[in-house]
Amino acid sequence: MVALPLAAAVLLYLICRRSMRRMEAFVCASVSWGLALLFGTELLSLGHAITLAGVAIWWLAVIGLSAYVWRTGRSAPAVADHFTLPPWWALGPALGILLLIGVVAVVAPPNSTDALTYHLARVTQWMQQRSVAPYATSVTRQIFMPPWAEYVALHWQVLTGGSDRLAASVEWMGLAGCLVVGVGIARRLGAGLIAVGLTVLLIVTLPSAIIEASSTQTDLVVTFWCAVLAWCVLDGTERSPMRQGVLAGAALGLALASKGTAYVVAAPFVALLLARRFRAAGARATLREGLVLGGVALVLMLPTYARNTRTFGHPLGPSAARESLGNAVHGPGALGSNILRNLAIHLRTPVPGWNRRITRAVQRVHDWSGLDVQDPRTTYPDETFAVSLISTYEGRLSNPLHLALAAVAGILVVARGGARLRAYALAILGGALLFCWAFRWQHWHARLHTPFFILAAPLIGVVLEPYLTRPRAIVVGILLSVAALPWVLANQMRPILPLPETRFTYAAPSIFAVPRTEQYFGADITTIYRRVIDELALAGCSDLGIVGDEETRAYPLTPLARSRGLDLRVHYVFVRNATAALEQRPPLCALLVAEDQPAGWRPGTPYDGLELEWTAGRFELWRPPAQGQSH
């Protein structure tokens, strides 16, 4: 069944290839597939038809329509264009790294905190209610966060009978797509073979990209759609304003539907797109293209905006989340502070003394300028600025080598770059500045910086190419590939090799040495969740209530139950946020309290007849007095 969306993608590419060059056909097919998935999910949701039959029928319809267009279309040969693969010294390592990451993505379960709290927890709820409509939950991110990447995971999971084996493939495909579009951007910037090779290696060896590509985060997905938009900017003046507006608007809409950082990453590229149209065709054509682009993006985001407005009163979600993520002040001082602190993230080293010196240097600059390095108005709640040890854990990632190369390329662009290179570099820089202006500093921002590094890869390759002979380029390629190995082989959350206890890593077995169901999180919580599922399976109990908060990691209960043959339905109850108005409180045969509650807490109506069966730390399991009762 999972072959159905892939078959649709192939047919869409063949249709686009009839009248387009290879890169344009790839972009066209990608956007068309993304739209088909988005519209299909929203339409199926309206009829509560997100089921195996519903999803399969949708993709069969897409395949059928595509096949009809393919068969009835003109039979002229595909548009010829010059196409060469990246050089072997780049393609070989890139494919090897991609393969290893893909193995990790399939073998290891999704186990990041975000995956367990909302990325996959929301997928489980959508499958349970057969709709993406809002529901009561203690984790509001399940409702207000952009959903496109999880829609892909939803289709994979439905079509594989509930398995999360392919959940991380969404980010892996995002990385693979970035490699393809990155080459397209490099060629539009004037890349030769060496620059193309460097572009590929700079993308695939980026530490944050390597770690993300085997997870269910969404940074590589949004990066892919932003890269598509950037390619449209560089390739677009030959298309009509209407056609360009539709294609770029769809890419923008899909980026916004994937992650909120798209607003700041994409904005400068939209401005550059319209500026190029204005120079080429004047104000009227620019206005027409801008209206089409904005209209298409808005239409794609309308369902998400509508759900958020209906639930939280704002299209972007609850005020608490917006205030905790966004800067409370936006002056020059706040911007400068965040620029310094975000750069410092990528200066992490394995030497504690050096990291302390960087921390003190940033502190001194703040003191000299009269700023507070820990200013709560520009710092995420409960965060403290410090340069920590570099790590393969996704929360302490760093891209120091890529930052150094980007800095060198930036200097060369200013000194010797042409107009197109400077405009492209300015768009990336503008997005990075908007990021620092908009978002509070967090220690895990490295992964949120991924779009800027990947978009910069083609620029770095093109700018450095004149200074690299083929032997020198091979040496650079080897250095990049070797430097990437710790993140490929020793991912702290999903290691291929067993990790010892060091100052950089905590001890962790290889993903091949531990059963998949025991890799979602630490042994302590796994033991508790297993105990819950064992008792539910023994009693034939399939309706479980959860009492939690914003950080409750409820998702692993579902795959653990599935491993026991139990079709578990999870219901969030006693919710204390805006989604409480959606709470239904169905009949339950067990209630799991997953977070600390006030002393003397007991379940309220209609679960006040439940009795406390056991406690383990902050966890409590409440059951009906008559054991074995099932609902």
Steps between C-alpha positions, in 0.01 A plus 500: 500500500782741576602472136189696396630850592839413348337387176306827490825693540662316209201565272495867594868527410444333162219741422708805593805368314314510169518878487771586752868460567596236757539737794182688423317168459627386838381822661166482320444138604604567860264794534216310331551201730513727805175665395334164433591381848386823666167520317438127537552512876272800544225354280512158667493671837174676419331162460685332788645272233866488602504121492692241302222486242461877482870577460552217250202616289634855500841396368342266247297798377817711471671215313200453273475869411876523446498193277215648297691827453811303408322284242302782340781754500709583199764240415782740420837401644600644835669838499874453458733657754860465604523278805804354670525321832715647778861378486578159649695644793179674613231262378655190658528637856161671469324178402685310774398750768142508371485120511629482857257769617218316323587179683489686831168661409341161433662291774475746791161625620425873513619592849552875524295681762310691232412177321359344815315808622345628178643400159379139515259542790285718274522239222362240742211728593421575135488129423287439807238761407549456121530875466748783555239709681614649835451288812562531872866452594740612769762561227374799302780461243310199370233746384662827396832394344508490117397147394630417149798283600281307742240458225764304308573288809124454541465358149801270550362378832148441370625318192731275706232397745607731784877437494730798563786330316494765222427802720857631484516452124321834461806691620730262311313581178532867590878465511508306172281766340730776628791330325317502168370856524831619644670386181236687299564819699876461458465472122281813490777678691753395237647186656743275323561137586714575806241741643226242447706241685567739787132589520401136537762432766429817696134401524540132580779552757322775693481363859153638569371353172650158575336480842168639376477263203435197720249680723144627471595866538392723213801723435616314188148496358463876536854541364405303190198717425700818565769368264232442236389862549861619471540302177183663365648841578816425302323321215179697475523799269450277196160390634188717478395688816197273535692175464786620720257627761321166519820294525677729749178552696450126532860455619453781751168357621647153546796649691265693730292184544813313613657725765460851635863595430401517132359849557846646565701270270274554198418871535824635344472258210144615431628859502784405261255321272277805471799732457625293207154504342481877544832551323400264220137596438397800708253573777184347350656157441658513847166578664331219307768250596498613864123467529503153345791387720343632819156369409624147433702490824202632698263242354738221603523635854130582546403165661779530758424867568129420535559215746734710711269802500203286597694331782736772628360823358808564284618346169846425643385333820476578873642826636717318756687314225542808284631703793744232616646452152503859376717786624324743733720785370627559147752784519860507373631378833273195501595423141872532568476284811323222314743516208794448734334224703375313193846514342652371824288185472711401200829567678457205737813288528612188691725721716322630814751780556453636150121490539526694827715763329239542224228533762699765686573688176130516413431610858758780478353631173158511665639675808688755287182582305279515809305184416407199710622173348221322693232758417168317557337710229720339233573166666272197509351439847732308736791521254848622599752603237826304499710332233472129578712210378440396142287189483319261268184555704246702302460753784872592497581490131752731340614566141840667555673387181209606281477834680870565432459418130189720482695789655779463243246484219323809633822700493572386143147586387535853634846539343454333163147364461269587214153652536318167507731350763471811716120505474478132593742546791302802618180295501660234724649766728166681513325182612762440770460856629122465503541178696708678766255792503192278540594207726629479856839334537496127587792261541351261240476762226769322297246273336273798427794659315512203259318684215760778496794260480344287226395804296854633540662177373461582126632850562806367684569250224477759222709761680779258598515320164747741334751430778476120489664270253356151474757348742436777752125450469543128565699578815225735619244231423692243702531740795127577494409131479734396782384789719140380457564145624437563871148625422437217255626215718462633854166683503431524873131418460540234230862372490620249243804432721467447877588816691719503812451740788712807419474873554348525152259205515315292750516122469257362244480164319488466124156516341568148373555363853172603664139413407327784320230535765764574765660788310226761529644636824694403814463167677323653800200638307501206259455267800205705625332518159553126450336435836201714397462323166544153655219568744273647232565205268429253779170674577406550134491875566528713186382846614765681705473851639810718539544784747807701408650834401680657202796260529309172539654234274192289442581367152706188597194348665355442153786297343549311827133407499522406133787262581263324741218483245298765686313763298546780751302823490653786699285786632636815662280591799495770768666731251597846625531709184285638218433153359310405818185622323541203263535241776245217474594274793397166348468179705844385617631175640820661634642844573874574491621810681825583321603821676513619861164605644412696819500304825175313550405514133227259386324460166185707469171419333437268319808308614460558874422129546851398393743385766876550520665170407867599523745787485853523358666838539273754339292230329173366639268236353132516594266210424137402569446308825390188312814372329476372146223741408531618141334773301 
